[in-house]
Amino acid sequence: MQAKNVTGGQELLCINTEKVYDWILNEATFDLALNNLDLPLNPATGAQLECEDIDLDTVTCAVDPAEVDPIVVTGREDQVFTIDGEEVTLQVVNIRKNFDVTIFVNLVPALGGTQVVLGTVPFTRCEQVILCAPAGTDIDVTYTDLDCFVCTASCDPGTTTEIDEIDVTVTVRLCQSIKSTYPVTLELVAEFCQPRDILPFPPCPAPTMPAQCPVVFPTNAGHIG
């Protein structure tokens, strides 16, 4: 059937989009123990850093989703729940989340106070969520907030043949939006969008004279007290 214009410039359209089957927001906090991180080389001199060369009060961290497979749905299982007196089949979804946490520390002022990277450590956390997510739906996880802070840091001096190591405990906090979605084609009546008008450039400003000082000039210099 050929589409016809509807009164008001509207048309019957078919569009591809995603239907949201379910949507939850939740947060999680967990601790990481990152031990035996070798101190790096001094970026300025190339010399091996030792515990006395770093300021433990400046240890910080940054956490990011892993570049490869940041989110993996490892399984889902139907389970019957009673909600408001009615039985409904929902899914218990297993999600594996992969991250990278990077540890930084500043050198002591005597060495310039430069920030150096101690290392980047991958880690994984898993969780279960209950969603309306039947087989065929996609699970989309978006982090609305992802941050970390260093709880403790200590440095272990090595021997003359071993590199000094630092132990760090990190607390990671994340806020996440989890949706179950499925691609659909919708039929609706809508108007096509039109481009807006181009904004004109303002005209060139007219020449203006600097403000004058008629109180002091021109006048008879002898009247100035």
C-alpha positions in Angstrom: 0.0 0.0 0.0 1.4 3.4 -1.0 1.9 5.8 1.9 -0.1 9.0 1.7 0.4 12.3 3.3 -1.8 13.0 6.3 -3.4 16.3 7.0 -0.8 18.7 8.5 2.2 17.4 6.6 2.4 14.1 8.5 3.1 10.7 7.1 2.6 7.2 8.2 6.2 6.0 8.9 8.0 2.8 9.8 11.1 3.3 11.9 13.7 0.9 13.4 14.3 1.3 17.1 14.7 -0.6 20.3 12.0 -1.6 22.7 13.0 -1.5 26.3 11.7 -4.6 28.1 13.1 -3.6 31.5 15.3 -1.0 33.0 17.0 -0.7 36.4 19.5 1.6 38.1 21.8 0.2 40.7 25.1 0.9 42.3 27.9 -1.2 43.7 31.0 -0.7 45.8 33.9 -3.1 46.2 37.4 -3.2 47.4 40.5 -4.4 45.5 43.9 -5.4 47.0 46.6 -4.7 44.6 49.8 -6.1 46.0 53.4 -6.4 44.9 53.4 -3.6 42.3 57.0 -3.0 41.3 58.2 0.6 41.5 59.0 1.9 38.0 62.1 3.7 36.7 62.5 7.4 37.2 61.2 8.9 33.9 63.7 11.7 34.1 66.9 9.7 34.9 66.1 6.1 34.1 67.2 5.0 37.6 65.2 2.4 39.5 62.9 4.1 42.0 62.9 3.1 45.7 60.4 3.6 48.5 62.2 6.7 49.7 61.7 8.3 46.3 57.9 8.4 46.3 55.3 10.2 48.4 52.8 7.6 49.6 50.3 10.4 50.5 49.9 11.1 46.8 48.9 7.6 45.6 45.8 7.9 43.4 43.9 5.6 41.0 41.7 5.7 37.9 39.3 2.9 36.8 38.0 2.3 33.3 36.0 -0.4 31.5 38.2 -2.9 29.8 38.8 -2.2 26.1 38.0 -5.8 25.2 34.7 -7.4 26.5 33.9 -4.8 29.1 30.5 -6.5 29.6 29.7 -10.2 29.1 26.4 -11.8 29.8 27.3 -15.3 31.0 23.8 -16.7 31.3 20.2 -16.1 32.2 17.6 -18.4 33.9 13.9 -18.2 34.1 12.4 -17.8 37.5 8.9 -17.3 38.7 8.2 -14.4 41.0 5.1 -13.3 42.8 4.5 -9.6 42.3 1.4 -7.8 43.6 -0.2 -11.3 44.1 0.4 -12.4 40.5 3.0 -14.8 39.2 5.3 -13.6 36.6 8.3 -15.2 34.9 11.4 -13.1 34.9 15.0 -13.8 34.2 18.0 -14.0 36.6 20.8 -12.6 34.5 24.5 -13.2 35.2 26.8 -10.3 34.1 30.6 -10.3 34.1 32.2 -6.8 34.1 35.8 -6.3 33.2 37.8 -3.2 34.3 41.3 -1.8 34.3 42.5 0.1 37.3 45.7 2.3 37.1 47.7 3.4 40.1 49.7 6.7 40.1 52.1 8.2 42.6 54.2 11.4 42.8 57.9 11.5 43.4 59.2 13.4 46.4 59.8 17.1 45.9 63.5 16.6 45.9 63.1 14.5 42.7 60.7 17.1 41.1 57.3 15.8 42.3 56.5 14.2 38.9 53.6 11.9 38.8 54.5 8.4 37.6 52.4 5.3 36.7 52.9 2.3 39.0 50.9 0.0 36.8 47.6 -1.0 35.3 45.8 -4.1 36.7 42.8 -5.8 35.1 40.1 -7.1 37.4 36.6 -8.7 37.0 33.5 -8.5 39.0 30.3 -10.5 38.5 26.7 -9.8 39.6 23.2 -11.1 39.2 20.2 -8.9 38.3 16.5 -9.7 38.0 15.1 -8.4 34.7 12.3 -9.0 32.3 14.8 -10.3 29.7 13.5 -13.3 27.8 15.8 -15.1 25.4 16.5 -13.0 22.4 16.7 -9.7 24.2 20.0 -7.8 24.6 21.5 -6.6 27.9 22.9 -3.1 27.8 25.0 -1.8 30.7 25.9 1.8 30.9 28.0 3.4 33.6 26.6 6.7 34.8 29.4 7.0 37.3 32.7 5.0 37.7 35.3 6.2 40.2 37.8 4.9 42.7 39.9 6.1 45.6 43.0 4.7 47.4 42.2 3.5 50.9 45.7 2.4 52.0 49.2 2.4 50.4 52.4 1.0 51.8 55.8 0.4 50.3 58.0 -2.7 50.9 61.7 -2.0 50.5 63.4 -4.8 48.6 66.8 -6.2 49.0 69.8 -5.0 47.0 68.8 -7.4 44.3 65.0 -6.9 44.5 62.8 -4.1 43.3 60.9 -2.2 46.0 57.2 -3.0 45.8 54.0 -1.1 46.8 50.8 -2.5 48.1 47.5 -0.6 47.5 43.9 -1.2 48.5 41.4 0.6 46.3 37.7 1.2 46.7 35.7 1.3 43.4 32.2 2.7 43.2 30.0 2.4 40.2 26.5 3.5 39.2 25.0 1.7 36.3 22.0 1.6 34.1 21.0 -1.9 33.0 18.4 -2.4 30.3 17.0 -5.4 28.4 16.2 -4.4 24.8 15.0 -5.8 21.5 15.1 -4.3 18.0 11.6 -3.5 16.7 10.0 -1.8 13.7 7.3 0.7 14.7 4.6 2.2 12.6 3.6 5.7 13.6 2.3 9.0 12.2 4.8 11.8 12.4 6.1 14.9 10.7 9.5 15.0 9.0 12.1 17.2 10.7 13.2 20.3 8.7 16.6 22.0 9.0 16.6 25.3 10.9 17.3 28.6 9.3 20.9 29.7 9.0 21.8 32.3 11.5 23.1 35.5 9.8 26.5 36.9 10.7 26.3 40.2 12.6 27.2 43.3 10.5 30.6 44.9 10.8 30.6 47.4 13.7 30.7 51.1 12.8 33.8 53.0 13.8 33.6 54.5 17.3 35.6 57.3 18.9 37.2 56.8 22.3 35.5 58.6 25.1 36.6 62.2 25.4 37.4 64.3 28.5 35.8 67.7 28.0 36.2 68.5 31.7 40.0 68.7 31.3 40.4 69.3 27.6 40.0 71.6 25.8 40.1 74.1 28.6 42.4 76.8 30.0 45.2 75.0 31.7 45.4 77.9 34.2 42.0 77.0 35.7 43.2 73.5 36.9 43.6 73.7 40.7 
